[in-house]
């Protein structure tokens, strides 16, 4: 389910954008959190960047057998060597 929320912000005197506490908490943004800002037409899209540690510690939604993984790794190695 996608929940859309609209909040009006003002740009700070030095061009800063300060998301309200409610938004920071909802997205799990912390001080020094890396974010990605993208301009698409007339929209500014801000996305939280996840650390590699966070990504690796998240359980996988895909199950794969050892034999399937081994075959995938071999196929990928062959493709890279071409």
C-alpha distance (Angstrom), angle and dihedral (degrees) to the residues before:
residue distance angle dihedral
X1 . . .
X2 3.80 . .
X3 3.76 116.0 .
X4 3.78 115.5 -162.1
X5 3.76 120.4 -157.1
X6 3.78 126.0 -180.0
X7 3.78 121.7 -153.1
X8 3.78 126.9 173.8
X9 3.80 114.7 -136.2
X10 3.76 133.2 -179.7
X11 3.78 123.3 -135.6
X12 3.81 112.1 -115.5
X13 3.81 122.5 -118.0
X14 3.83 90.3 -95.6
X15 3.82 94.8 43.2
X16 3.80 95.8 -93.4
X17 3.78 122.9 152.0
X18 3.79 115.5 -149.3
X19 3.80 115.5 -167.5
X20 3.80 112.4 -150.8
X21 3.81 119.9 -103.8
X22 3.82 90.7 -106.7
X23 3.82 91.0 59.6
X24 3.82 94.3 42.2
X25 3.80 90.2 52.6
X26 3.81 93.3 45.2
X27 3.82 91.4 52.8
X28 3.80 95.5 36.9
X29 3.82 92.5 -120.0
X30 3.79 115.3 169.0
X31 3.81 132.6 -177.0
X32 3.83 110.5 -70.8
X33 3.83 90.0 14.3
X34 3.80 108.8 155.3
X35 3.78 113.1 -122.0
X36 3.79 133.4 -178.1
X37 3.80 119.3 -131.4
X38 3.79 118.2 -162.7
X39 3.79 128.8 -178.4
X40 3.80 113.3 -145.3
X41 3.79 112.3 178.3
X42 3.81 103.1 -58.4
X43 3.81 95.6 -15.9
X44 3.78 130.7 96.3
X45 3.80 109.9 -151.2
X46 3.79 118.1 -163.9
X47 3.79 119.4 -167.8
X48 3.76 131.9 -179.1
X49 3.80 113.5 -118.5
X50 3.78 114.8 -140.2
X51 3.79 120.8 -140.3
X52 3.78 119.0 -119.8
X53 3.82 88.3 -115.1
X54 3.80 89.9 56.0
X55 3.81 91.9 48.3
X56 3.80 93.7 47.7
X57 3.81 93.5 47.0
X58 3.82 92.6 53.0
X59 3.80 110.9 97.1
X60 3.78 113.9 -112.5
X61 3.79 118.3 -109.7
X62 3.80 90.2 -151.8
X63 3.78 124.4 74.8
X64 3.80 118.0 -152.3
X65 3.77 129.9 174.5
X66 3.78 121.8 -122.5
X67 3.81 90.9 -113.5
X68 3.82 92.8 50.8
X69 3.83 89.8 48.3
X70 3.80 91.3 49.4
X71 3.82 91.1 50.4
X72 3.81 91.3 47.4
X73 3.81 90.5 50.7
X74 3.81 91.4 49.8
X75 3.82 92.2 48.1
X76 3.80 91.0 48.5
X77 3.80 92.0 49.0
X78 3.81 90.7 51.3
X79 3.80 90.7 49.3
X80 3.80 92.4 50.5
X81 3.80 92.2 48.9
X82 3.82 92.6 54.8
